Amino acid sequence: MSKLNYNDKGLIPAIIQDIDTGEVLMLGYMNKESLRLTLSTGDAWFFSRSRQELWHKGETSGNFIKVVEIRKDCEDNSLLVKARPMGPVCHTGNRNCFFQTLDGDD
């Protein structure tokens, strides 16, 4: 089995998908420690690039992400986390983080 290919900052993108609906909920980044915590606890953990610290999704809001399965892509450089959200995933209160439509000015 091959090793994961983390980027030069030690991070790997993790796409969170609702296992029941297939809806893409968010994109976060994991380092080795947040991935270890995710695997050992069953809750999604990330590494916050802005705060430069581990982040347990739902710790503040109560909207945890319960991980069912994690897959890696064919190049070992991104993860697909199939999970059950325990409420809205986005910090704005939206169900997912992809609620804005891109227009020609972006």
Backbone as XML, in Angstrom:
<?xml version="1.0"?>
<chain id="A" units="angstrom">
  <residue number="1" name="MET">
    <atom name="N" x="0.835" y="-1.178" z="0.000"/>
    <atom name="CA" x="0.000" y="0.000" z="0.000"/>
    <atom name="C" x="0.885" y="1.250" z="0.000"/>
  </residue>
  <residue number="2" name="SER">
    <atom name="N" x="0.527" y="2.220" z="-0.816"/>
    <atom name="CA" x="1.366" y="3.406" z="-0.948"/>
    <atom name="C" x="1.080" y="4.418" z="0.155"/>
  </residue>
  <residue number="3" name="LYS">
    <atom name="N" x="2.031" y="5.287" z="0.376"/>
    <atom name="CA" x="1.911" y="6.352" z="1.373"/>
    <atom name="C" x="1.191" y="7.542" z="0.757"/>
  </residue>
  <residue number="4" name="LEU">
    <atom name="N" x="0.588" y="8.359" z="1.599"/>
    <atom name="CA" x="-0.060" y="9.568" z="1.119"/>
    <atom name="C" x="0.990" y="10.605" z="0.741"/>
  </residue>
  <residue number="5" name="ASN">
    <atom name="N" x="0.671" y="11.392" z="-0.269"/>
    <atom name="CA" x="1.548" y="12.466" z="-0.726"/>
    <atom name="C" x="1.028" y="13.798" z="-0.195"/>
  </residue>
  <residue number="6" name="TYR">
    <atom name="N" x="1.571" y="14.221" z="0.942"/>
    <atom name="CA" x="1.223" y="15.517" z="1.518"/>
    <atom name="C" x="1.970" y="16.602" z="0.748"/>
  </residue>
  <residue number="7" name="ASN">
    <atom name="N" x="1.427" y="17.835" z="0.738"/>
    <atom name="CA" x="2.109" y="18.919" z="0.041"/>
    <atom name="C" x="3.319" y="19.392" z="0.849"/>
  </residue>
  <residue number="8" name="ASP">
    <atom name="N" x="3.998" y="20.428" z="0.355"/>
    <atom name="CA" x="5.224" y="20.892" z="1.010"/>
    <atom name="C" x="4.982" y="21.500" z="2.390"/>
  </residue>
  <residue number="9" name="LYS">
    <atom name="N" x="3.725" y="21.766" z="2.736"/>
    <atom name="CA" x="3.384" y="22.258" z="4.070"/>
    <atom name="C" x="2.888" y="21.116" z="4.974"/>
  </residue>
  <residue number="10" name="GLY">
    <atom name="N" x="2.950" y="19.882" z="4.454"/>
    <atom name="CA" x="2.532" y="18.721" z="5.238"/>
    <atom name="C" x="1.023" y="18.527" z="5.277"/>
  </residue>
  <residue number="11" name="LEU">
    <atom name="N" x="0.309" y="19.074" z="4.280"/>
    <atom name="CA" x="-1.145" y="19.000" z="4.245"/>
    <atom name="C" x="-1.648" y="18.218" z="3.039"/>
  </residue>
  <residue number="12" name="ILE">
    <atom name="N" x="-2.855" y="17.689" z="3.172"/>
    <atom name="CA" x="-3.512" y="16.987" z="2.084"/>
    <atom name="C" x="-4.973" y="17.460" z="2.054"/>
  </residue>
  <residue number="13" name="PRO">
    <atom name="N" x="-5.511" y="17.811" z="0.859"/>
    <atom name="CA" x="-6.912" y="18.237" z="0.797"/>
    <atom name="C" x="-7.850" y="17.070" z="1.075"/>
  </residue>
  <residue number="14" name="ALA">
    <atom name="N" x="-8.926" y="17.389" z="1.808"/>
    <atom name="CA" x="-9.924" y="16.384" z="2.165"/>
    <atom name="C" x="-11.308" y="16.912" z="1.798"/>
  </residue>
  <residue number="15" name="ILE">
    <atom name="N" x="-11.938" y="16.267" z="0.829"/>
    <atom name="CA" x="-13.288" y="16.623" z="0.402"/>
    <atom name="C" x="-14.261" y="15.860" z="1.288"/>
  </residue>
  <residue number="16" name="ILE">
    <atom name="N" x="-15.200" y="16.578" z="1.892"/>
    <atom name="CA" x="-16.186" y="15.941" z="2.766"/>
    <atom name="C" x="-17.486" y="15.773" z="1.984"/>
  </residue>
  <residue number="17" name="GLN">
    <atom name="N" x="-17.978" y="14.546" z="1.933"/>
    <atom name="CA" x="-19.185" y="14.213" z="1.169"/>
    <atom name="C" x="-20.188" y="13.512" z="2.079"/>
  </residue>
  <residue number="18" name="ASP">
    <atom name="N" x="-21.449" y="13.926" z="1.974"/>
    <atom name="CA" x="-22.520" y="13.275" z="2.728"/>
    <atom name="C" x="-22.694" y="11.867" z="2.171"/>
  </residue>
  <residue number="19" name="ILE">
    <atom name="N" x="-22.495" y="10.854" z="2.996"/>
    <atom name="CA" x="-22.551" y="9.471" z="2.535"/>
    <atom name="C" x="-23.959" y="9.064" z="2.092"/>
  </residue>
  <residue number="20" name="ASP">
    <atom name="N" x="-24.977" y="9.713" z="2.638"/>
    <atom name="CA" x="-26.353" y="9.346" z="2.302"/>
    <atom name="C" x="-26.858" y="10.018" z="1.036"/>
  </residue>
  <residue number="21" name="THR">
    <atom name="N" x="-26.462" y="11.276" z="0.794"/>
    <atom name="CA" x="-26.992" y="12.026" z="-0.349"/>
    <atom name="C" x="-25.991" y="12.202" z="-1.484"/>
  </residue>
  <residue number="22" name="GLY">
    <atom name="N" x="-24.700" y="12.052" z="-1.187"/>
    <atom name="CA" x="-23.662" y="12.301" z="-2.185"/>
    <atom name="C" x="-23.280" y="13.771" z="-2.299"/>
  </residue>
  <residue number="23" name="GLU">
    <atom name="N" x="-23.942" y="14.627" z="-1.544"/>
    <atom name="CA" x="-23.676" y="16.069" z="-1.591"/>
    <atom name="C" x="-22.257" y="16.367" z="-1.090"/>
  </residue>
  <residue number="24" name="VAL">
    <atom name="N" x="-21.538" y="17.213" z="-1.832"/>
    <atom name="CA" x="-20.224" y="17.679" z="-1.381"/>
    <atom name="C" x="-20.469" y="18.780" z="-0.366"/>
  </residue>
  <residue number="25" name="LEU">
    <atom name="N" x="-19.918" y="18.606" z="0.830"/>
    <atom name="CA" x="-20.196" y="19.525" z="1.934"/>
    <atom name="C" x="-19.125" y="20.586" z="2.139"/>
  </residue>
  <residue number="26" name="MET">
    <atom name="N" x="-17.878" y="20.204" z="2.032"/>
    <atom name="CA" x="-16.792" y="21.157" z="2.271"/>
    <atom name="C" x="-15.467" y="20.584" z="1.795"/>
  </residue>
  <residue number="27" name="LEU">
    <atom name="N" x="-14.479" y="21.444" z="1.763"/>
    <atom name="CA" x="-13.099" y="21.058" z="1.519"/>
    <atom name="C" x="-12.284" y="21.557" z="2.698"/>
  </residue>
  <residue number="28" name="GLY">
    <atom name="N" x="-11.539" y="20.673" z="3.300"/>
    <atom name="CA" x="-10.642" y="21.050" z="4.389"/>
    <atom name="C" x="-9.274" y="20.458" z="4.120"/>
  </residue>
  <residue number="29" name="TYR">
    <atom name="N" x="-8.343" y="20.751" z="4.984"/>
    <atom name="CA" x="-6.991" y="20.211" z="4.850"/>
    <atom name="C" x="-6.634" y="19.432" z="6.105"/>
  </residue>
  <residue number="30" name="MET">
    <atom name="N" x="-5.982" y="18.314" z="5.909"/>
    <atom name="CA" x="-5.537" y="17.485" z="7.022"/>
    <atom name="C" x="-4.024" y="17.361" z="6.986"/>
  </residue>
  <residue number="31" name="ASN">
    <atom name="N" x="-3.440" y="17.270" z="8.178"/>
    <atom name="CA" x="-2.042" y="16.874" z="8.280"/>
    <atom name="C" x="-2.036" y="15.470" z="8.888"/>
  </residue>
  <residue number="32" name="LYS">
    <atom name="N" x="-0.870" y="14.931" z="9.137"/>
    <atom name="CA" x="-0.809" y="13.553" z="9.652"/>
    <atom name="C" x="-1.533" y="13.412" z="10.989"/>
  </residue>
  <residue number="33" name="GLU">
    <atom name="N" x="-1.400" y="14.415" z="11.852"/>
    <atom name="CA" x="-2.022" y="14.336" z="13.172"/>
    <atom name="C" x="-3.549" y="14.432" z="13.081"/>
  </residue>
  <residue number="34" name="SER">
    <atom name="N" x="-4.073" y="15.335" z="12.258"/>
    <atom name="CA" x="-5.531" y="15.443" z="12.144"/>
    <atom name="C" x="-6.117" y="14.197" z="11.484"/>
  </residue>
  <residue number="35" name="LEU">
    <atom name="N" x="-5.406" y="13.601" z="10.555"/>
    <atom name="CA" x="-5.873" y="12.356" z="9.948"/>
    <atom name="C" x="-5.851" y="11.231" z="10.984"/>
  </residue>
  <residue number="36" name="ARG">
    <atom name="N" x="-4.814" y="11.177" z="11.799"/>
    <atom name="CA" x="-4.735" y="10.164" z="12.859"/>
    <atom name="C" x="-5.904" y="10.321" z="13.831"/>
  </residue>
  <residue number="37" name="LEU">
    <atom name="N" x="-6.191" y="11.560" z="14.227"/>
    <atom name="CA" x="-7.303" y="11.823" z="15.146"/>
    <atom name="C" x="-8.642" y="11.469" z="14.502"/>
  </residue>
  <residue number="38" name="THR">
    <atom name="N" x="-8.784" y="11.774" z="13.230"/>
    <atom name="CA" x="-10.019" y="11.441" z="12.510"/>
    <atom name="C" x="-10.226" y="9.930" z="12.506"/>
  </residue>
  <residue number="39" name="LEU">
    <atom name="N" x="-9.187" y="9.190" z="12.199"/>
    <atom name="CA" x="-9.285" y="7.731" z="12.140"/>
    <atom name="C" x="-9.540" y="7.128" z="13.525"/>
  </residue>
  <residue number="40" name="SER">
    <atom name="N" x="-8.945" y="7.712" z="14.559"/>
    <atom name="CA" x="-9.078" y="7.121" z="15.892"/>
    <atom name="C" x="-10.366" y="7.522" z="16.605"/>
  </residue>
  <residue number="41" name="THR">
    <atom name="N" x="-10.928" y="8.698" z="16.297"/>
    <atom name="CA" x="-12.128" y="9.157" z="17.001"/>
    <atom name="C" x="-13.420" y="8.976" z="16.213"/>
  </residue>
  <residue number="42" name="GLY">
    <atom name="N" x="-13.318" y="8.917" z="14.879"/>
    <atom name="CA" x="-14.517" y="8.841" z="14.046"/>
    <atom name="C" x="-15.130" y="10.201" z="13.758"/>
  </residue>
  <residue number="43" name="ASP">
    <atom name="N" x="-14.574" y="11.257" z="14.318"/>
    <atom name="CA" x="-14.973" y="12.630" z="14.013"/>
    <atom name="C" x="-13.946" y="13.244" z="13.064"/>
  </residue>
  <residue number="44" name="ALA">
    <atom name="N" x="-14.403" y="14.183" z="12.232"/>
    <atom name="CA" x="-13.484" y="14.857" z="11.323"/>
    <atom name="C" x="-12.650" y="15.899" z="12.063"/>
  </residue>
  <residue number="45" name="TRP">
    <atom name="N" x="-11.353" y="15.819" z="11.866"/>
    <atom name="CA" x="-10.386" y="16.787" z="12.375"/>
    <atom name="C" x="-9.640" y="17.351" z="11.177"/>
  </residue>
  <residue number="46" name="PHE">
    <atom name="N" x="-9.283" y="18.614" z="11.238"/>
    <atom name="CA" x="-8.565" y="19.272" z="10.154"/>
    <atom name="C" x="-7.402" y="20.061" z="10.725"/>
  </residue>
  <residue number="47" name="PHE">
    <atom name="N" x="-6.583" y="20.583" z="9.821"/>
    <atom name="CA" x="-5.555" y="21.531" z="10.213"/>
    <atom name="C" x="-5.966" y="22.878" z="9.644"/>
  </residue>
  <residue number="48" name="SER">
    <atom name="N" x="-6.155" y="23.862" z="10.502"/>
    <atom name="CA" x="-6.550" y="25.199" z="10.072"/>
    <atom name="C" x="-5.336" y="25.933" z="9.525"/>
  </residue>
  <residue number="49" name="ARG">
    <atom name="N" x="-5.386" y="26.263" z="8.240"/>
    <atom name="CA" x="-4.279" y="26.983" z="7.622"/>
    <atom name="C" x="-4.194" y="28.412" z="8.131"/>
  </residue>
  <residue number="50" name="SER">
    <atom name="N" x="-5.329" y="29.025" z="8.461"/>
    <atom name="CA" x="-5.307" y="30.409" z="8.934"/>
    <atom name="C" x="-4.829" y="30.508" z="10.387"/>
  </residue>
  <residue number="51" name="ARG">
    <atom name="N" x="-5.243" y="29.584" z="11.222"/>
    <atom name="CA" x="-4.859" y="29.611" z="12.637"/>
    <atom name="C" x="-3.610" y="28.776" z="12.932"/>
  </residue>
  <residue number="52" name="GLN">
    <atom name="N" x="-3.210" y="27.950" z="11.962"/>
    <atom name="CA" x="-2.041" y="27.083" z="12.131"/>
    <atom name="C" x="-2.168" y="26.182" z="13.356"/>
  </residue>
  <residue number="53" name="GLU">
    <atom name="N" x="-3.357" y="25.520" z="13.447"/>
    <atom name="CA" x="-3.587" y="24.609" z="14.563"/>
    <atom name="C" x="-4.606" y="23.547" z="14.176"/>
  </residue>
  <residue number="54" name="LEU">
    <atom name="N" x="-4.643" y="22.471" z="14.950"/>
    <atom name="CA" x="-5.638" y="21.426" z="14.745"/>
    <atom name="C" x="-7.027" y="21.975" z="15.031"/>
  </residue>
  <residue number="55" name="TRP">
    <atom name="N" x="-7.996" y="21.457" z="14.306"/>
    <atom name="CA" x="-9.364" y="21.945" z="14.410"/>
    <atom name="C" x="-10.301" y="20.741" z="14.417"/>
  </residue>
  <residue number="56" name="HIS">
    <atom name="N" x="-11.029" y="20.550" z="15.512"/>
    <atom name="CA" x="-12.017" y="19.477" z="15.639"/>
    <atom name="C" x="-13.349" y="20.041" z="15.163"/>
  </residue>
  <residue number="57" name="LYS">
    <atom name="N" x="-13.763" y="19.659" z="13.961"/>
    <atom name="CA" x="-14.991" y="20.209" z="13.369"/>
    <atom name="C" x="-16.175" y="19.912" z="14.271"/>
  </residue>
  <residue number="58" name="GLY">
    <atom name="N" x="-16.890" y="20.973" z="14.672"/>
    <atom name="CA" x="-18.056" y="20.830" z="15.524"/>
    <atom name="C" x="-17.786" y="21.126" z="16.987"/>
  </residue>
  <residue number="59" name="GLU">
    <atom name="N" x="-16.535" y="21.259" z="17.375"/>
    <atom name="CA" x="-16.210" y="21.495" z="18.790"/>
    <atom name="C" x="-16.875" y="22.765" z="19.316"/>
  </residue>
  <residue number="60" name="THR">
    <atom name="N" x="-16.916" y="23.802" z="18.498"/>
    <atom name="CA" x="-17.541" y="25.062" z="18.910"/>
    <atom name="C" x="-19.033" y="25.082" z="18.596"/>
  </residue>
  <residue number="61" name="SER">
    <atom name="N" x="-19.399" y="24.659" z="17.382"/>
    <atom name="CA" x="-20.790" y="24.763" z="16.904"/>
    <atom name="C" x="-21.678" y="23.601" z="17.330"/>
  </residue>
  <residue number="62" name="GLY">
    <atom name="N" x="-21.073" y="22.453" z="17.628"/>
    <atom name="CA" x="-21.859" y="21.252" z="17.886"/>
    <atom name="C" x="-22.211" y="20.495" z="16.613"/>
  </residue>
  <residue number="63" name="ASN">
    <atom name="N" x="-21.819" y="21.036" z="15.468"/>
    <atom name="CA" x="-22.107" y="20.412" z="14.169"/>
    <atom name="C" x="-20.943" y="19.520" z="13.751"/>
  </residue>
  <residue number="64" name="PHE">
    <atom name="N" x="-20.824" y="18.398" z="14.425"/>
    <atom name="CA" x="-19.743" y="17.463" z="14.148"/>
    <atom name="C" x="-19.956" y="16.760" z="12.817"/>
  </residue>
  <residue number="65" name="ILE">
    <atom name="N" x="-18.887" y="16.214" z="12.287"/>
    <atom name="CA" x="-18.938" y="15.393" z="11.077"/>
    <atom name="C" x="-18.497" y="13.993" z="11.485"/>
  </residue>
  <residue number="66" name="LYS">
    <atom name="N" x="-19.416" y="13.032" z="11.392"/>
    <atom name="CA" x="-19.138" y="11.649" z="11.774"/>
    <atom name="C" x="-18.640" y="10.886" z="10.539"/>
  </residue>
  <residue number="67" name="VAL">
    <atom name="N" x="-17.405" y="10.465" z="10.582"/>
    <atom name="CA" x="-16.756" y="9.827" z="9.441"/>
    <atom name="C" x="-17.166" y="8.367" z="9.334"/>
  </residue>
  <residue number="68" name="VAL">
    <atom name="N" x="-17.552" y="7.970" z="8.108"/>
    <atom name="CA" x="-17.933" y="6.586" z="7.837"/>
    <atom name="C" x="-16.803" y="5.868" z="7.095"/>
  </residue>
  <residue number="69" name="GLU">
    <atom name="N" x="-16.181" y="6.575" z="6.162"/>
    <atom name="CA" x="-15.161" y="5.946" z="5.310"/>
    <atom name="C" x="-14.269" y="7.033" z="4.731"/>
  </residue>
  <residue number="70" name="ILE">
    <atom name="N" x="-12.999" y="6.719" z="4.542"/>
    <atom name="CA" x="-12.074" y="7.640" z="3.893"/>
    <atom name="C" x="-11.437" y="6.916" z="2.715"/>
  </residue>
  <residue number="71" name="ARG">
    <atom name="N" x="-11.471" y="7.573" z="1.563"/>
    <atom name="CA" x="-10.819" y="7.051" z="0.362"/>
    <atom name="C" x="-9.729" y="8.009" z="-0.070"/>
  </residue>
  <residue number="72" name="LYS">
    <atom name="N" x="-8.727" y="7.490" z="-0.744"/>
    <atom name="CA" x="-7.689" y="8.352" z="-1.316"/>
    <atom name="C" x="-7.763" y="8.254" z="-2.831"/>
  </residue>
  <residue number="73" name="ASP">
    <atom name="N" x="-7.294" y="9.288" z="-3.502"/>
    <atom name="CA" x="-7.346" y="9.269" z="-4.960"/>
    <atom name="C" x="-6.191" y="8.457" z="-5.539"/>
  </residue>
  <residue number="74" name="CYS">
    <atom name="N" x="-6.189" y="8.316" z="-6.855"/>
    <atom name="CA" x="-5.224" y="7.451" z="-7.545"/>
    <atom name="C" x="-3.789" y="7.955" z="-7.455"/>
  </residue>
  <residue number="75" name="GLU">
    <atom name="N" x="-3.592" y="9.226" z="-7.134"/>
    <atom name="CA" x="-2.247" y="9.775" z="-6.997"/>
    <atom name="C" x="-1.838" y="9.948" z="-5.538"/>
  </residue>
  <residue number="76" name="ASP">
    <atom name="N" x="-2.677" y="9.463" z="-4.624"/>
    <atom name="CA" x="-2.389" y="9.504" z="-3.186"/>
    <atom name="C" x="-2.213" y="10.920" z="-2.651"/>
  </residue>
  <residue number="77" name="ASN">
    <atom name="N" x="-2.836" y="11.931" z="-3.321"/>
    <atom name="CA" x="-2.625" y="13.309" z="-2.883"/>
    <atom name="C" x="-3.905" y="14.067" z="-2.519"/>
  </residue>
  <residue number="78" name="SER">
    <atom name="N" x="-5.013" y="13.362" z="-2.397"/>
    <atom name="CA" x="-6.239" y="13.971" z="-1.871"/>
    <atom name="C" x="-7.124" y="12.877" z="-1.287"/>
  </residue>
  <residue number="79" name="LEU">
    <atom name="N" x="-7.997" y="13.302" z="-0.377"/>
    <atom name="CA" x="-8.864" y="12.367" z="0.328"/>
    <atom name="C" x="-10.327" y="12.686" z="0.062"/>
  </residue>
  <residue number="80" name="LEU">
    <atom name="N" x="-11.150" y="11.652" z="0.028"/>
    <atom name="CA" x="-12.600" y="11.781" z="-0.009"/>
    <atom name="C" x="-13.111" y="11.181" z="1.293"/>
  </residue>
  <residue number="81" name="VAL">
    <atom name="N" x="-13.709" y="12.026" z="2.120"/>
    <atom name="CA" x="-14.212" y="11.603" z="3.415"/>
    <atom name="C" x="-15.731" y="11.493" z="3.315"/>
  </residue>
  <residue number="82" name="LYS">
    <atom name="N" x="-16.226" y="10.272" z="3.367"/>
    <atom name="CA" x="-17.667" y="10.034" z="3.329"/>
    <atom name="C" x="-18.165" y="10.024" z="4.763"/>
  </residue>
  <residue number="83" name="ALA">
    <atom name="N" x="-19.154" y="10.883" z="5.033"/>
    <atom name="CA" x="-19.507" y="11.127" z="6.429"/>
    <atom name="C" x="-20.975" y="11.499" z="6.585"/>
  </residue>
  <residue number="84" name="ARG">
    <atom name="N" x="-21.386" y="11.563" z="7.833"/>
    <atom name="CA" x="-22.733" y="12.029" z="8.186"/>
    <atom name="C" x="-22.590" y="13.322" z="8.987"/>
  </residue>
  <residue number="85" name="PRO">
    <atom name="N" x="-23.071" y="14.428" z="8.428"/>
    <atom name="CA" x="-23.009" y="15.695" z="9.165"/>
    <atom name="C" x="-24.061" y="15.738" z="10.263"/>
  </residue>
  <residue number="86" name="MET">
    <atom name="N" x="-23.698" y="16.307" z="11.400"/>
    <atom name="CA" x="-24.621" y="16.443" z="12.525"/>
    <atom name="C" x="-25.159" y="17.866" z="12.598"/>
  </residue>
  <residue number="87" name="GLY">
    <atom name="N" x="-25.513" y="18.409" z="11.443"/>
    <atom name="CA" x="-26.008" y="19.780" z="11.347"/>
    <atom name="C" x="-25.332" y="20.473" z="10.184"/>
  </residue>
  <residue number="88" name="PRO">
    <atom name="N" x="-25.547" y="21.784" z="10.050"/>
    <atom name="CA" x="-24.906" y="22.527" z="8.957"/>
    <atom name="C" x="-23.386" y="22.405" z="9.055"/>
  </residue>
  <residue number="89" name="VAL">
    <atom name="N" x="-22.741" y="22.284" z="7.917"/>
    <atom name="CA" x="-21.287" y="22.122" z="7.905"/>
    <atom name="C" x="-20.573" y="23.465" z="7.807"/>
  </residue>
  <residue number="90" name="CYS">
    <atom name="N" x="-21.126" y="24.389" z="7.040"/>
    <atom name="CA" x="-20.458" y="25.676" z="6.817"/>
    <atom name="C" x="-20.556" y="26.578" z="8.047"/>
  </residue>
  <residue number="91" name="HIS">
    <atom name="N" x="-19.505" y="27.346" z="8.298"/>
    <atom name="CA" x="-19.494" y="28.281" z="9.427"/>
    <atom name="C" x="-20.544" y="29.384" z="9.268"/>
  </residue>
  <residue number="92" name="THR">
    <atom name="N" x="-21.097" y="29.549" z="8.048"/>
    <atom name="CA" x="-22.131" y="30.557" z="7.809"/>
    <atom name="C" x="-23.519" y="30.064" z="8.231"/>
  </residue>
  <residue number="93" name="GLY">
    <atom name="N" x="-23.603" y="28.766" z="8.543"/>
    <atom name="CA" x="-24.891" y="28.173" z="8.889"/>
    <atom name="C" x="-25.539" y="27.441" z="7.733"/>
  </residue>
  <residue number="94" name="ASN">
    <atom name="N" x="-24.924" y="27.523" z="6.553"/>
    <atom name="CA" x="-25.438" y="26.778" z="5.400"/>
    <atom name="C" x="-25.097" y="25.306" z="5.540"/>
  </residue>
  <residue number="95" name="ARG">
    <atom name="N" x="-25.918" y="24.478" z="4.907"/>
    <atom name="CA" x="-25.719" y="23.028" z="4.962"/>
    <atom name="C" x="-24.349" y="22.632" z="4.427"/>
  </residue>
  <residue number="96" name="ASN">
    <atom name="N" x="-23.911" y="23.281" z="3.355"/>
    <atom name="CA" x="-22.592" y="23.005" z="2.794"/>
    <atom name="C" x="-21.879" y="24.321" z="2.501"/>
  </residue>
  <residue number="97" name="CYS">
    <atom name="N" x="-20.610" y="24.237" z="2.173"/>
    <atom name="CA" x="-19.815" y="25.444" z="1.912"/>
    <atom name="C" x="-19.895" y="25.901" z="0.456"/>
  </residue>
  <residue number="98" name="PHE">
    <atom name="N" x="-20.596" y="25.156" z="-0.384"/>
    <atom name="CA" x="-20.657" y="25.456" z="-1.816"/>
    <atom name="C" x="-22.026" y="25.998" z="-2.201"/>
  </residue>
  <residue number="99" name="PHE">
    <atom name="N" x="-22.429" y="27.107" z="-1.615"/>
    <atom name="CA" x="-23.746" y="27.691" z="-1.856"/>
    <atom name="C" x="-23.683" y="28.933" z="-2.742"/>
  </residue>
  <residue number="100" name="GLN">
    <atom name="N" x="-22.496" y="29.360" z="-3.126"/>
    <atom name="CA" x="-22.359" y="30.555" z="-3.945"/>
    <atom name="C" x="-22.056" y="30.177" z="-5.396"/>
  </residue>
  <residue number="101" name="THR">
    <atom name="N" x="-22.744" y="30.841" z="-6.322"/>
    <atom name="CA" x="-22.535" y="30.603" z="-7.744"/>
    <atom name="C" x="-21.449" y="31.536" z="-8.260"/>
  </residue>
  <residue number="102" name="LEU">
    <atom name="N" x="-20.541" y="30.981" z="-9.014"/>
    <atom name="CA" x="-19.463" y="31.757" z="-9.617"/>
    <atom name="C" x="-20.006" y="32.538" z="-10.797"/>
  </residue>
  <residue number="103" name="ASP">
    <atom name="N" x="-19.699" y="33.847" z="-10.851"/>
    <atom name="CA" x="-20.137" y="34.616" z="-12.011"/>
    <atom name="C" x="-18.899" y="35.063" z="-12.809"/>
  </residue>
  <residue number="104" name="GLY">
    <atom name="N" x="-19.120" y="35.740" z="-13.907"/>
    <atom name="CA" x="-18.040" y="36.111" z="-14.812"/>
    <atom name="C" x="-17.049" y="37.101" z="-14.238"/>
  </residue>
  <residue number="105" name="ASP">
    <atom name="N" x="-17.379" y="37.760" z="-13.130"/>
    <atom name="CA" x="-16.493" y="38.744" z="-12.530"/>
    <atom name="C" x="-15.509" y="38.140" z="-11.536"/>
  </residue>
  <residue number="106" name="ASP">
    <atom name="N" x="-15.660" y="36.870" z="-11.214"/>
    <atom name="CA" x="-14.821" y="36.248" z="-10.195"/>
    <atom name="C" x="-13.472" y="35.867" z="-10.701"/>
  </residue>
</chain>
